[in-house]
Amino acid sequence: MPDHSTPKGWTRTTIGRIAQLVTGKTPSTKISSNFDGPIPFVTPRDFNQERTIFNTERSLSERGLATMPNCRVPPRSVMVYSIGMGMGSVAMTGMSCVTNQQITSIVTNEGTLSEFVFYDLSRRREELRQRASAGSAQLILTKGGLSQVPMDLPPYPEQCAIARVLGVLDDKIEINRRVNQTLEEICRALFKFWFVDFGPAHAKAEGRWRKGKSLPGMPADMWDLWPREFEESEIGGIPKGWAVRGLLEIATLHSGGTPTTSERSYWGGGIPWVSGKDVSSAKGSFLLRTERTVSDKGIAHSHTSPLPARTVVITARGTVGALAILAEPMCISQTNYGLKAVNGVPDNFLRFAVEGAVEGLQQESYGTIFDTITTKNLSATQVVLPAPPVLAAFADRTDPLMNGVLMNLRLIETLAEARDTLLPKLLSGEIRVKVDS
């Protein structure tokens, strides 16, 4: 730690002096009755880059909790990812919960605001990683090591004022994230209803939808777009007049490449270069930024070239099957494939068709993760292609929603930049906030 002066009126202390630390555990996984109960069970998989974790993939039963005495932590505890690739990441609990052994929770004492501790540690991930000690196979930030982490603590009213400024920005970020999740779920549900379940066609064929009437999500003026009969195809019954096409018949396939990493002039240019990690971080939505960029010279001396905006990118190796949509022209690495909808096929139709195709391929692999996705896999993937008027109707209904997702992501990026600029200045005392009297 470099020498520094504590801001006037603040106190130099340590995490161990201002909080109780709780290391989580995992009950025996051999006893199924330890799980699937009412107690949220936080694992590293639940760390999602948001400030507060409200939902968990797993939960414990009362029996499972009983095997872990003194491990339950209250809402607003600060959780520190202490073992593994995400070491040093922090989040807050949105509810009373238990964590596994990879997470240490900080339960602040009276006079210390947990949100202040969260914001202070969120800017110090690299420092936390440096404090980790070598375990048997990987670095571990022990409870003892975390307790010795120093902290400059302002008086409680100033802690609240600082957390309030940063919290306003984070609240707006989380609201926009939730809005985006809802918008994408609406589009996904519509795709499934129209093109997987064939809901409108079945309703029309069965007499549940009559001309001049509306169904939920199906206005009366769409009646004429849908066939009332089905016909057999190589994948079963589909609405009459529709077709089954290979995925690569409705999309152009693009591959990528990596400029020589030892040639510095190939890198740091103005063109985003998409790695598998970038795709995974997008979590199926638009990709706005990449960790690395390439130059025109790098493109000229490699097998990568810029792909147009709205290209769907899928990881082919590593974390296989992750998706992203390019928000602007970008290059991709050789570990990814790019799929761009052909003329007449809406970008949003292709995006959700690819998502469904990946799910199907994974199911065929009996739940295991692919070692790789090949062009043969993609060529063999079949998609039900509706009549052009139905495709146009889908675009009309989903384009505004997905455009809203992109707009919200850009707003999130702006808010995050403002927060990240303010955070170190506020937490170091460089900028002081007015405290309500």
LINFEN-V886979 format. One record per pair of residues at least 4 apart in sequence whose ideal C-beta (glycine too) atoms are under 7 Angstrom apart, sorted by the first residue. I is the first residue (numbers start at 0). J is the second residue. D is the distance in Angstrom with one decimal. If there is no record, write none. Layout:
BEGIN
i->I j->J d->D
i->I j->J d->D
END
This chain:
BEGIN
i->0 j->149 d->6.6
i->5 j->9 d->5.1
i->5 j->11 d->4.7
i->5 j->151 d->5.0
i->6 j->151 d->6.3
i->6 j->428 d->2.8
i->8 j->153 d->6.7
i->8 j->154 d->6.5
i->9 j->151 d->4.8
i->9 j->152 d->6.0
i->9 j->153 d->4.7
i->9 j->428 d->6.4
i->10 j->152 d->4.9
i->11 j->149 d->6.6
i->11 j->151 d->5.9
i->12 j->16 d->4.8
i->12 j->17 d->5.7
i->12 j->150 d->5.7
i->12 j->152 d->5.3
i->13 j->146 d->6.5
i->13 j->147 d->5.7
i->13 j->148 d->6.3
i->13 j->149 d->5.5
i->13 j->150 d->6.5
i->14 j->18 d->5.8
i->14 j->105 d->6.3
i->14 j->145 d->5.9
i->14 j->146 d->5.4
i->14 j->148 d->4.7
i->14 j->150 d->6.3
i->15 j->20 d->7.0
i->15 j->146 d->3.0
i->15 j->147 d->6.4
i->17 j->107 d->6.2
i->17 j->108 d->5.6
i->17 j->111 d->4.4
i->17 j->152 d->6.5
i->18 j->105 d->4.6
i->18 j->106 d->5.8
i->18 j->107 d->4.6
i->18 j->108 d->5.9
i->18 j->111 d->6.6
i->18 j->116 d->7.0
i->19 j->106 d->4.6
i->20 j->103 d->5.8
i->20 j->105 d->6.1
i->20 j->142 d->4.9
i->20 j->145 d->6.2
i->20 j->146 d->5.7
i->21 j->70 d->6.3
i->21 j->72 d->5.4
i->21 j->103 d->7.0
i->21 j->104 d->4.5
i->21 j->106 d->6.3
i->22 j->100 d->6.5
i->22 j->103 d->5.0
i->22 j->142 d->5.2
i->23 j->70 d->5.7
i->23 j->97 d->6.0
i->23 j->98 d->3.3
i->23 j->99 d->4.9
i->23 j->100 d->5.5
i->23 j->102 d->5.2
i->24 j->67 d->4.8
i->24 j->70 d->5.6
i->24 j->99 d->6.9
i->24 j->100 d->5.4
i->25 j->99 d->4.7
i->25 j->100 d->6.1
i->26 j->33 d->4.1
i->26 j->59 d->6.7
i->26 j->63 d->4.2
i->26 j->66 d->4.5
i->26 j->67 d->6.1
i->27 j->33 d->6.1
i->32 j->60 d->6.0
i->32 j->62 d->5.6
i->33 j->59 d->6.4
i->33 j->60 d->5.9
i->33 j->62 d->5.9
i->33 j->63 d->3.3
i->33 j->66 d->6.7
i->34 j->57 d->6.5
i->34 j->58 d->6.7
i->34 j->59 d->6.0
i->34 j->60 d->6.3
i->34 j->63 d->6.0
i->35 j->58 d->6.1
i->35 j->60 d->6.6
i->36 j->58 d->5.7
i->36 j->59 d->5.4
i->36 j->60 d->3.0
i->36 j->61 d->6.0
i->36 j->63 d->6.5
i->37 j->58 d->6.8
i->38 j->58 d->5.9
i->38 j->59 d->4.3
i->38 j->64 d->5.2
i->38 j->96 d->6.8
i->38 j->97 d->6.0
i->39 j->55 d->4.5
i->39 j->58 d->5.7
i->39 j->94 d->5.7
i->39 j->96 d->4.0
i->40 j->55 d->5.7
i->40 j->57 d->4.6
i->40 j->58 d->5.3
i->40 j->59 d->4.8
i->40 j->96 d->6.9
i->40 j->97 d->5.5
i->41 j->45 d->5.1
i->41 j->52 d->6.1
i->41 j->55 d->5.4
i->41 j->78 d->6.5
i->41 j->96 d->5.4
i->41 j->98 d->4.4
i->41 j->102 d->6.3
i->42 j->56 d->7.0
i->42 j->57 d->6.4
i->42 j->99 d->4.8
i->42 j->101 d->7.0
i->43 j->80 d->5.7
i->43 j->83 d->6.0
i->43 j->85 d->5.6
i->43 j->101 d->5.4
i->44 j->56 d->5.6
i->45 j->52 d->5.3
i->45 j->55 d->5.0
i->45 j->56 d->6.2
i->46 j->80 d->6.0
i->46 j->85 d->6.0
i->46 j->88 d->5.4
i->46 j->90 d->5.6
i->49 j->173 d->6.0
i->49 j->176 d->6.7
i->50 j->90 d->6.8
i->50 j->91 d->6.0
i->50 j->169 d->4.8
i->50 j->173 d->6.7
i->51 j->90 d->6.9
i->51 j->91 d->4.7
i->51 j->93 d->4.6
i->52 j->90 d->5.2
i->52 j->92 d->6.2
i->52 j->93 d->5.8
i->53 j->93 d->3.8
i->53 j->94 d->6.7
i->59 j->63 d->3.8
i->59 j->64 d->5.2
i->59 j->97 d->6.0
i->61 j->65 d->6.4
i->64 j->71 d->6.7
i->64 j->97 d->6.5
i->67 j->97 d->6.2
i->70 j->97 d->5.1
i->71 j->95 d->6.2
i->71 j->97 d->5.4
i->72 j->76 d->4.2
i->72 j->92 d->6.3
i->72 j->96 d->6.4
i->72 j->104 d->4.4
i->72 j->106 d->5.8
i->73 j->95 d->5.5
i->73 j->106 d->6.5
i->74 j->92 d->5.6
i->74 j->93 d->6.4
i->74 j->94 d->5.4
i->74 j->95 d->5.8
i->75 j->91 d->5.9
i->75 j->92 d->6.5
i->75 j->113 d->4.7
i->76 j->91 d->6.9
i->76 j->92 d->4.7
i->76 j->104 d->4.6
i->76 j->105 d->6.3
i->76 j->106 d->5.1
i->76 j->113 d->6.6
i->77 j->89 d->6.1
i->77 j->91 d->5.8
i->77 j->104 d->6.8
i->77 j->105 d->4.1
i->77 j->113 d->5.5
i->77 j->116 d->5.2
i->77 j->117 d->4.8
i->77 j->120 d->6.8
i->78 j->89 d->6.6
i->78 j->90 d->5.1
i->78 j->91 d->7.0
i->78 j->92 d->6.3
i->78 j->98 d->6.1
i->78 j->102 d->5.1
i->78 j->104 d->5.2
i->79 j->89 d->5.4
i->79 j->102 d->6.8
i->79 j->103 d->5.0
i->79 j->105 d->6.7
i->79 j->120 d->6.8
i->79 j->127 d->7.0
i->79 j->140 d->6.9
i->79 j->145 d->6.2
i->80 j->85 d->4.5
i->80 j->86 d->5.7
i->80 j->87 d->6.6
i->80 j->88 d->4.2
i->80 j->101 d->6.6
i->80 j->102 d->6.0
i->81 j->86 d->6.3
i->81 j->101 d->6.2
i->81 j->102 d->6.3
i->81 j->103 d->4.8
i->81 j->139 d->6.5
i->81 j->140 d->4.1
i->82 j->86 d->6.6
i->82 j->101 d->4.4
i->82 j->137 d->6.6
i->82 j->139 d->5.2
i->83 j->101 d->5.7
i->83 j->137 d->6.9
i->86 j->127 d->6.9
i->86 j->128 d->5.4
i->86 j->131 d->6.2
i->86 j->138 d->6.4
i->86 j->140 d->6.1
i->87 j->124 d->3.6
i->87 j->125 d->6.9
i->87 j->127 d->3.9
i->87 j->128 d->4.7
i->88 j->124 d->6.6
i->89 j->117 d->5.9
i->89 j->120 d->4.8
i->89 j->121 d->5.2
i->91 j->113 d->6.8
i->91 j->117 d->5.3
i->92 j->96 d->5.3
i->98 j->102 d->3.8
i->98 j->104 d->5.9
i->103 j->142 d->5.5
i->103 j->145 d->5.6
i->105 j->116 d->6.0
i->107 j->111 d->4.2
i->107 j->112 d->6.9
i->107 j->113 d->4.6
i->107 j->116 d->5.9
i->110 j->155 d->5.6
i->111 j->116 d->6.6
i->111 j->152 d->6.7
i->112 j->155 d->6.7
i->112 j->158 d->4.3
i->112 j->159 d->5.9
i->112 j->162 d->5.8
i->113 j->117 d->6.3
i->114 j->118 d->6.5
i->114 j->162 d->3.9
i->114 j->166 d->6.4
i->115 j->119 d->6.2
i->115 j->158 d->4.1
i->115 j->161 d->6.2
i->115 j->162 d->5.1
i->116 j->120 d->6.2
i->117 j->121 d->6.1
i->118 j->162 d->6.3
i->118 j->165 d->5.4
i->118 j->422 d->6.2
i->118 j->426 d->6.3
i->119 j->123 d->6.9
i->119 j->150 d->5.9
i->119 j->426 d->5.2
i->120 j->127 d->7.0
i->122 j->422 d->5.4
i->122 j->423 d->5.5
i->122 j->426 d->6.3
i->123 j->127 d->5.9
i->124 j->128 d->6.4
i->125 j->129 d->6.4
i->126 j->130 d->6.6
i->127 j->140 d->5.9
i->130 j->140 d->6.2
i->130 j->144 d->5.1
i->130 j->148 d->6.7
i->131 j->138 d->3.9
i->131 j->139 d->5.8
i->131 j->140 d->4.5
i->131 j->144 d->6.9
i->132 j->138 d->7.0
i->132 j->139 d->6.0
i->132 j->141 d->6.2
i->132 j->144 d->6.4
i->133 j->138 d->6.1
i->134 j->138 d->6.7
i->134 j->139 d->4.2
i->140 j->144 d->5.4
i->140 j->145 d->5.7
i->141 j->145 d->6.9
i->142 j->146 d->6.3
i->143 j->147 d->6.9
i->153 j->157 d->3.8
i->153 j->158 d->5.5
i->155 j->159 d->6.5
i->156 j->160 d->6.5
i->156 j->434 d->4.6
i->156 j->435 d->7.0
i->157 j->161 d->6.3
i->157 j->432 d->6.9
i->157 j->434 d->5.3
i->158 j->162 d->6.3
i->159 j->163 d->6.1
i->160 j->164 d->6.8
i->160 j->432 d->4.3
i->160 j->433 d->6.9
i->160 j->434 d->5.1
i->161 j->165 d->6.7
i->161 j->425 d->4.9
i->161 j->432 d->5.7
i->162 j->166 d->5.5
i->163 j->167 d->6.7
i->164 j->421 d->6.8
i->164 j->425 d->6.6
i->164 j->432 d->5.9
i->165 j->169 d->6.3
i->165 j->418 d->5.9
i->165 j->421 d->6.7
i->165 j->422 d->6.2
i->165 j->425 d->6.9
i->166 j->170 d->5.9
i->167 j->171 d->6.7
i->168 j->172 d->6.5
i->168 j->414 d->5.2
i->168 j->417 d->6.0
i->168 j->418 d->4.3
i->169 j->173 d->6.2
i->169 j->418 d->6.6
i->170 j->174 d->6.3
i->171 j->175 d->6.5
i->171 j->414 d->5.5
i->172 j->176 d->6.4
i->172 j->411 d->5.3
i->172 j->414 d->5.1
i->172 j->415 d->6.2
i->173 j->177 d->6.4
i->174 j->178 d->6.4
i->175 j->179 d->6.3
i->175 j->407 d->4.4
i->175 j->410 d->5.8
i->175 j->411 d->5.1
i->176 j->180 d->6.5
i->176 j->411 d->6.7
i->177 j->181 d->6.5
i->178 j->182 d->6.3
i->178 j->407 d->5.9
i->179 j->183 d->6.2
i->179 j->284 d->6.9
i->179 j->404 d->4.8
i->179 j->407 d->5.1
i->179 j->408 d->6.8
i->180 j->184 d->6.2
i->181 j->185 d->6.5
i->182 j->186 d->6.8
i->182 j->400 d->4.7
i->182 j->403 d->5.6
i->182 j->404 d->5.2
i->183 j->187 d->6.1
i->183 j->284 d->6.7
i->183 j->404 d->6.1
i->184 j->188 d->6.1
i->185 j->189 d->6.4
i->185 j->400 d->6.1
i->186 j->190 d->6.4
i->186 j->347 d->6.4
i->186 j->351 d->6.8
i->186 j->397 d->4.6
i->186 j->400 d->5.5
i->186 j->401 d->6.3
i->187 j->191 d->6.5
i->187 j->351 d->6.1
i->188 j->192 d->6.1
i->189 j->193 d->6.1
i->189 j->216 d->7.0
i->189 j->396 d->6.5
i->189 j->397 d->6.7
i->190 j->194 d->5.6
i->190 j->351 d->4.0
i->191 j->195 d->4.6
i->191 j->196 d->6.0
i->192 j->196 d->5.6
i->192 j->198 d->4.4
i->193 j->198 d->6.8
i->193 j->199 d->6.4
i->193 j->393 d->6.5
i->194 j->383 d->5.9
i->194 j->385 d->6.4
i->195 j->355 d->6.8
i->197 j->201 d->5.6
i->197 j->238 d->5.7
i->198 j->202 d->6.2
i->199 j->203 d->6.3
i->199 j->208 d->6.8
i->199 j->217 d->5.4
i->199 j->225 d->4.8
i->200 j->204 d->6.2
i->200 j->225 d->5.3
i->200 j->226 d->5.9
i->200 j->238 d->4.2
i->201 j->205 d->5.9
i->202 j->207 d->4.3
i->202 j->208 d->4.0
i->202 j->214 d->5.9
i->203 j->208 d->4.9
i->203 j->225 d->5.3
i->203 j->227 d->4.5
i->204 j->227 d->4.9
i->204 j->228 d->6.5
i->204 j->229 d->6.8
i->208 j->212 d->6.4
i->208 j->214 d->5.1
i->208 j->217 d->6.7
i->210 j->222 d->5.1
i->211 j->219 d->5.4
i->212 j->219 d->5.8
i->213 j->217 d->6.3
i->213 j->218 d->5.2
i->213 j->219 d->4.8
i->217 j->221 d->5.7
i->221 j->225 d->6.9
i->221 j->392 d->6.3
i->224 j->388 d->5.0
i->224 j->389 d->5.3
i->224 j->392 d->5.9
i->226 j->238 d->4.6
i->226 j->239 d->4.4
i->226 j->240 d->5.5
i->228 j->239 d->4.3
i->229 j->236 d->4.4
i->229 j->237 d->6.5
i->229 j->238 d->6.1
i->229 j->239 d->6.1
i->230 j->236 d->7.0
i->230 j->237 d->6.6
i->230 j->239 d->4.7
i->231 j->236 d->6.0
i->232 j->237 d->4.9
i->232 j->243 d->4.9
i->233 j->243 d->5.8
i->234 j->243 d->5.7
i->234 j->381 d->5.9
i->237 j->241 d->5.0
i->237 j->243 d->6.8
i->237 j->383 d->5.4
i->240 j->386 d->5.5
i->241 j->383 d->6.0
i->241 j->384 d->6.4
i->241 j->385 d->5.2
i->241 j->386 d->6.2
i->242 j->384 d->4.8
i->243 j->381 d->5.3
i->243 j->383 d->6.0
i->244 j->248 d->4.3
i->244 j->249 d->5.5
i->244 j->382 d->5.7
i->244 j->384 d->4.7
i->245 j->378 d->5.9
i->245 j->380 d->6.8
i->245 j->381 d->6.1
i->246 j->250 d->6.2
i->246 j->356 d->5.9
i->246 j->377 d->5.5
i->246 j->380 d->4.2
i->246 j->382 d->5.6
i->247 j->252 d->5.6
i->247 j->377 d->5.8
i->247 j->378 d->5.2
i->249 j->340 d->6.7
i->249 j->341 d->5.9
i->249 j->344 d->4.8
i->249 j->349 d->6.5
i->249 j->382 d->6.1
i->249 j->384 d->6.3
i->250 j->338 d->4.2
i->250 j->339 d->6.1
i->250 j->340 d->5.6
i->250 j->341 d->6.3
i->250 j->349 d->5.5
i->251 j->339 d->4.9
i->251 j->341 d->6.2
i->252 j->336 d->6.3
i->252 j->338 d->6.2
i->252 j->374 d->6.6
i->252 j->377 d->6.7
i->253 j->306 d->5.5
i->253 j->336 d->6.9
i->253 j->337 d->3.6
i->253 j->339 d->6.8
i->254 j->333 d->6.6
i->254 j->336 d->6.5
i->255 j->303 d->4.7
i->255 j->330 d->6.5
i->255 j->331 d->3.5
i->255 j->332 d->4.9
i->255 j->333 d->5.1
i->255 j->335 d->5.5
i->256 j->301 d->4.4
i->256 j->302 d->3.1
i->256 j->303 d->4.0
i->256 j->333 d->5.2
i->257 j->301 d->6.4
i->257 j->332 d->5.3
i->257 j->333 d->6.1
i->258 j->262 d->6.8
i->258 j->265 d->3.8
i->258 j->266 d->6.8
i->258 j->293 d->5.7
i->258 j->297 d->3.6
i->258 j->300 d->6.1
i->258 j->301 d->4.1
i->259 j->265 d->6.1
i->264 j->294 d->6.4
i->264 j->296 d->5.5
i->265 j->293 d->6.2
i->265 j->294 d->5.9
i->265 j->296 d->5.9
i->265 j->297 d->3.1
i->265 j->300 d->6.4
i->266 j->291 d->6.5
i->266 j->293 d->6.0
i->266 j->294 d->6.7
i->266 j->297 d->6.1
i->267 j->292 d->6.1
i->267 j->294 d->6.7
i->268 j->292 d->5.5
i->268 j->293 d->5.4
i->268 j->294 d->2.9
i->268 j->295 d->6.3
i->268 j->297 d->6.5
i->269 j->292 d->6.4
i->270 j->292 d->5.8
i->270 j->293 d->5.2
i->270 j->298 d->6.7
i->270 j->305 d->6.1
i->270 j->330 d->5.8
i->271 j->288 d->6.8
i->271 j->289 d->4.1
i->271 j->292 d->5.5
i->271 j->329 d->4.2
i->271 j->330 d->7.0
i->272 j->289 d->5.8
i->272 j->291 d->5.0
i->272 j->292 d->5.8
i->272 j->293 d->4.5
i->272 j->330 d->4.8
i->272 j->332 d->6.9
i->273 j->277 d->4.9
i->273 j->278 d->6.3
i->273 j->286 d->6.6
i->273 j->289 d->5.4
i->273 j->312 d->6.0
i->273 j->329 d->5.3
i->273 j->330 d->6.7
i->273 j->331 d->4.5
i->273 j->332 d->6.4
i->273 j->335 d->6.2
i->274 j->290 d->6.6
i->274 j->291 d->7.0
i->274 j->332 d->5.2
i->275 j->279 d->6.4
i->275 j->314 d->4.6
i->275 j->317 d->4.6
i->275 j->318 d->6.2
i->275 j->332 d->6.9
i->275 j->334 d->4.6
i->275 j->335 d->6.3
i->276 j->280 d->6.3
i->276 j->290 d->6.9
i->277 j->281 d->6.8
i->277 j->286 d->6.1
i->277 j->289 d->4.7
i->277 j->290 d->6.2
i->278 j->286 d->6.9
i->278 j->312 d->5.5
i->278 j->314 d->5.1
i->278 j->321 d->4.8
i->278 j->322 d->6.9
i->278 j->323 d->4.3
i->278 j->335 d->6.1
i->279 j->314 d->6.8
i->279 j->318 d->5.1
i->279 j->321 d->4.4
i->281 j->285 d->6.8
i->281 j->286 d->4.4
i->281 j->323 d->3.7
i->283 j->322 d->4.6
i->283 j->354 d->6.8
i->284 j->324 d->6.7
i->284 j->404 d->6.4
i->284 j->408 d->6.9
i->285 j->324 d->4.9
i->285 j->326 d->4.4
i->285 j->404 d->6.6
i->285 j->405 d->5.1
i->285 j->408 d->5.5
i->286 j->323 d->4.2
i->286 j->324 d->6.6
i->286 j->325 d->5.9
i->286 j->326 d->6.0
i->287 j->326 d->4.9
i->287 j->408 d->5.9
i->287 j->409 d->6.8
i->287 j->412 d->6.0
i->289 j->329 d->6.7
i->293 j->297 d->4.0
i->293 j->298 d->6.0
i->293 j->330 d->5.8
i->295 j->299 d->6.4
i->296 j->300 d->6.5
i->297 j->301 d->6.0
i->298 j->303 d->6.1
i->298 j->304 d->5.9
i->298 j->330 d->6.5
i->303 j->330 d->4.2
i->303 j->331 d->6.4
i->304 j->330 d->6.4
i->305 j->328 d->4.3
i->305 j->329 d->6.4
i->305 j->330 d->5.6
i->306 j->310 d->4.3
i->306 j->325 d->6.2
i->306 j->328 d->6.5
i->306 j->329 d->6.3
i->306 j->331 d->6.4
i->306 j->337 d->4.7
i->306 j->339 d->6.7
i->307 j->328 d->5.8
i->307 j->339 d->6.2
i->308 j->325 d->5.5
i->308 j->326 d->6.3
i->308 j->327 d->5.1
i->308 j->328 d->5.9
i->309 j->324 d->6.2
i->309 j->325 d->6.5
i->309 j->346 d->4.2
i->310 j->325 d->4.7
i->310 j->337 d->4.7
i->310 j->338 d->6.7
i->310 j->339 d->4.7
i->311 j->322 d->6.5
i->311 j->324 d->5.9
i->311 j->338 d->4.6
i->311 j->349 d->5.9
i->311 j->350 d->5.3
i->311 j->353 d->5.1
i->312 j->323 d->4.8
i->312 j->325 d->6.4
i->312 j->331 d->5.7
i->312 j->335 d->5.1
i->312 j->337 d->5.3
i->313 j->320 d->6.7
i->313 j->322 d->5.6
i->313 j->335 d->6.6
i->313 j->336 d->5.2
i->313 j->338 d->6.9
i->313 j->353 d->6.3
i->313 j->357 d->6.8
i->313 j->372 d->6.9
i->314 j->318 d->5.7
i->314 j->319 d->5.7
i->314 j->320 d->6.5
i->314 j->321 d->4.5
i->314 j->334 d->6.2
i->314 j->335 d->5.6
i->315 j->319 d->6.6
i->315 j->334 d->5.9
i->315 j->335 d->6.2
i->315 j->336 d->5.4
i->315 j->371 d->5.8
i->315 j->372 d->4.5
i->316 j->334 d->4.7
i->316 j->371 d->5.1
i->317 j->334 d->6.0
i->319 j->368 d->6.0
i->319 j->369 d->4.0
i->319 j->371 d->6.6
i->319 j->372 d->5.7
i->320 j->357 d->4.4
i->320 j->361 d->6.3
i->320 j->369 d->6.5
i->320 j->372 d->6.8
i->322 j->353 d->6.5
i->322 j->354 d->6.0
i->322 j->357 d->7.0
i->324 j->350 d->6.0
i->325 j->329 d->5.0
i->326 j->405 d->6.0
i->331 j->335 d->4.4
i->331 j->337 d->5.5
i->336 j->377 d->7.0
i->338 j->349 d->6.4
i->338 j->353 d->6.0
i->340 j->344 d->4.2
i->340 j->345 d->6.6
i->340 j->346 d->5.1
i->340 j->349 d->4.1
i->343 j->387 d->6.4
i->344 j->348 d->5.8
i->344 j->349 d->5.8
i->344 j->390 d->6.7
i->345 j->390 d->5.8
i->345 j->393 d->6.1
i->345 j->394 d->3.8
i->346 j->350 d->6.3
i->347 j->351 d->6.6
i->347 j->393 d->7.0
i->347 j->394 d->6.4
i->347 j->397 d->4.4
i->347 j->398 d->6.6
i->347 j->401 d->5.6
i->348 j->352 d->6.0
i->348 j->390 d->6.0
i->348 j->393 d->5.8
i->349 j->353 d->6.1
i->350 j->354 d->6.7
i->351 j->355 d->6.4
i->352 j->356 d->6.3
i->352 j->382 d->5.0
i->353 j->357 d->6.5
i->354 j->358 d->6.8
i->355 j->359 d->6.4
i->356 j->360 d->6.4
i->356 j->380 d->4.6
i->357 j->361 d->6.3
i->358 j->362 d->6.4
i->359 j->363 d->6.5
i->360 j->364 d->6.7
i->360 j->369 d->6.9
i->360 j->376 d->6.2
i->364 j->369 d->6.1
i->372 j->376 d->5.0
i->372 j->377 d->6.9
i->374 j->378 d->6.0
i->375 j->379 d->6.3
i->376 j->380 d->6.7
i->385 j->389 d->3.9
i->385 j->390 d->5.5
i->387 j->391 d->6.2
i->388 j->392 d->6.4
i->389 j->393 d->6.5
i->390 j->394 d->6.6
i->391 j->395 d->6.4
i->392 j->396 d->6.6
i->393 j->397 d->5.9
i->394 j->398 d->5.3
i->397 j->401 d->5.7
i->398 j->402 d->6.0
i->399 j->403 d->6.4
i->400 j->404 d->6.8
i->401 j->405 d->6.7
i->402 j->406 d->6.4
i->403 j->407 d->6.2
i->404 j->408 d->6.4
i->405 j->409 d->6.6
i->406 j->410 d->6.6
i->407 j->411 d->6.2
i->408 j->412 d->6.5
i->409 j->413 d->6.6
i->410 j->414 d->6.3
i->411 j->415 d->6.1
i->412 j->416 d->6.4
i->413 j->417 d->6.6
i->414 j->418 d->6.3
i->415 j->419 d->6.0
i->416 j->420 d->6.3
i->417 j->421 d->6.3
i->418 j->422 d->5.9
i->421 j->425 d->5.6
i->422 j->426 d->6.0
i->423 j->427 d->5.8
i->424 j->429 d->4.3
i->424 j->430 d->4.3
i->425 j->430 d->5.4
i->425 j->432 d->6.8
END
